[in-house]
Amino acid sequence: MQAALHTSVRRISAAIQSSGLTHELSGALRGDAGALASAQLGWARWFQSSNGARDNAWPTASPASSPGPGKLPGVAVQPGYESGREQGIVHVNTTKNNTILTLTDLYGSTKCAASAGTAGNKGARRKGAVAAGDAAVQLAQRAIGLGFKNVAVRIKGIGAAREVAIRSLQATGLKVTRIDDTTALPHNGCRPPARRRL
């Protein structure tokens, strides 16, 4: 390990000396602001140059290990989902006051979102099942416009709004391939608030 560290230090110091930035870097290490600015500018020029020694100093990723188009490096497909069968995941979060739907791809990147409020329901009307259906229709239309056809649904929360949201997604034309319930259930966790004494 020490030998590999010494080799890396030698490569970096050789790259610094070949770039001609030794004087600026020594001033920058002493705390000179002007030297630091010129060192940063010199490093930027050195990295942009075609004959810089960065190819020898730092390894680059090979084309075979790079991800395909639209995929993030180091980000895996959400566990349990197959990229051939589902194209996206609709997260349905139902609370006592609102219903929020979010469409993500299989890598977890948000593509679009809708809620009972954005569907035109304001105030106390947002908490009803009809408002959840309106939000699901709005999200499904956006998803179809983005090219999604098959989706998995992940539900969080309780109430009648979640079933209405799923039915509305299916009625709009999206094919629901699976439904997962991710509602958090306590295993006797937090103590509930005390009952009111009347």
PyMOL commands that set and color helices and strands:
alter all, ss='L'
color gray80, all
select helices_A, chain A and resi 2-19+22-30+33-48+54-57+63-65+123-127+129-146+161-172
alter helices_A, ss='H'
color red, helices_A
select strands_A, chain A and resi 88-94+99-104+110-115+150-156+175-181
alter strands_A, ss='S'
color yellow, strands_A
deselect
rebuild
show_as cartoon
